[in-house]
Amino acid sequence: MATTKKFYFYVLLCADNTLYGGFTTDVAKRVATHNAAKGAKYTKPKTRRPVKLLFHEEFTTKTAALQAEWHFKHQPREDKLEFLQKHGVQVRLR
C-alpha cells in the first residue's frame, strides 16, 4: 500500500517578533533546522532565533503548499496577523 506524501506550509514567530512562512515535508524537522541556524537565510541571524511554530497546514500537492507560502510571504504584516487570527492563532509577541 503506497503512502501519500504530505506537504506543509508553516508560519514561525522569530525571536525579533517577525513572521516567517515556509514550505516543508516534515514540520518538526524543519523547525529544528531553523533553530540550528541551518534553515533559511532569514532565520540564521541570532537575533531571529529561537523560532516558534505558530501554524502549519497540510496539502496533498507540493504546488498547493508552495502557493500558500508565496501568498503569505507577499502580504503586509497586518494581513499575515489577520490570516493567523482567522486560523485560530493568537500571536503573543515576545
C-alpha positions as CSV (number, residue, x, y, z in Angstrom):
1,M,0.0,0.0,0.0
2,A,1.5,3.3,-1.1
3,T,1.6,6.2,1.3
4,T,0.7,9.6,0.1
5,K,3.4,12.2,0.6
6,K,2.3,15.3,2.5
7,F,3.4,18.9,2.0
8,Y,3.1,21.7,4.6
9,F,3.0,25.4,4.7
10,Y,4.1,26.7,8.1
11,V,4.5,30.0,9.9
12,L,7.1,30.8,12.5
13,L,7.4,33.6,15.1
14,C,11.0,34.7,15.2
15,A,12.7,36.0,18.4
16,D,12.7,39.5,16.9
17,N,8.9,39.3,16.5
18,T,8.9,38.9,12.8
19,L,6.9,36.2,11.0
20,Y,8.4,33.7,8.6
21,G,6.4,31.5,6.2
22,G,7.9,28.4,4.7
23,F,7.3,25.0,3.0
24,T,8.4,21.5,4.1
25,T,7.5,17.9,4.1
26,D,8.4,17.5,7.8
27,V,7.4,20.4,10.1
28,A,9.2,19.3,13.3
29,K,12.4,18.6,11.5
30,R,12.3,21.9,9.6
31,V,11.6,24.0,12.8
32,A,14.6,22.2,14.4
33,T,16.7,23.1,11.3
34,H,15.7,26.8,11.6
35,N,16.6,26.8,15.3
36,A,20.0,25.2,14.5
37,A,20.7,28.2,12.1
38,K,20.7,25.8,9.2
39,G,17.4,26.7,7.7
40,A,16.6,29.7,5.5
41,K,18.9,32.7,5.4
42,Y,16.2,34.7,7.1
43,T,16.3,32.7,10.3
44,K,20.1,32.3,10.5
45,P,20.9,35.5,12.4
46,K,21.0,35.0,16.2
47,T,18.5,37.9,16.6
48,R,15.8,35.8,14.9
49,R,16.3,32.6,16.9
50,P,14.8,30.8,18.6
51,V,11.8,30.5,16.3
52,K,8.4,29.2,17.5
53,L,6.0,27.3,15.3
54,L,2.7,29.2,15.2
55,F,0.8,27.5,12.4
56,H,1.0,24.7,9.8
57,E,-1.4,23.5,7.2
58,E,-1.2,20.2,5.3
59,F,-1.6,19.9,1.5
60,T,-1.7,17.0,-0.8
61,T,0.4,18.6,-3.5
62,K,3.7,20.5,-3.4
63,T,2.2,23.2,-5.7
64,A,-0.6,24.0,-3.3
65,A,1.7,24.2,-0.3
66,L,4.2,26.5,-2.3
67,Q,1.3,28.7,-3.4
68,A,0.2,29.1,0.2
69,E,3.7,30.0,1.2
70,W,4.0,32.5,-1.7
71,H,0.7,34.2,-0.8
72,F,1.6,34.5,2.8
73,K,5.1,36.0,2.1
74,H,3.7,38.6,-0.2
75,Q,1.3,40.2,2.3
76,P,1.8,43.1,4.6
77,R,2.4,42.1,8.3
78,E,-1.1,43.2,9.3
79,D,-2.6,40.8,6.7
80,K,-0.4,38.0,8.0
81,L,-1.6,38.6,11.5
82,E,-5.2,38.6,10.3
83,F,-4.6,35.3,8.5
84,L,-3.3,33.7,11.7
85,Q,-6.2,35.1,13.7
86,K,-8.7,33.7,11.2
87,H,-7.0,30.3,11.7
88,G,-7.3,30.4,15.4
89,V,-3.7,31.5,16.2
90,Q,-3.2,34.1,18.9
91,V,0.1,35.7,18.3
92,R,1.8,36.7,21.5
93,L,4.8,38.9,20.8
94,R,7.9,38.1,22.8
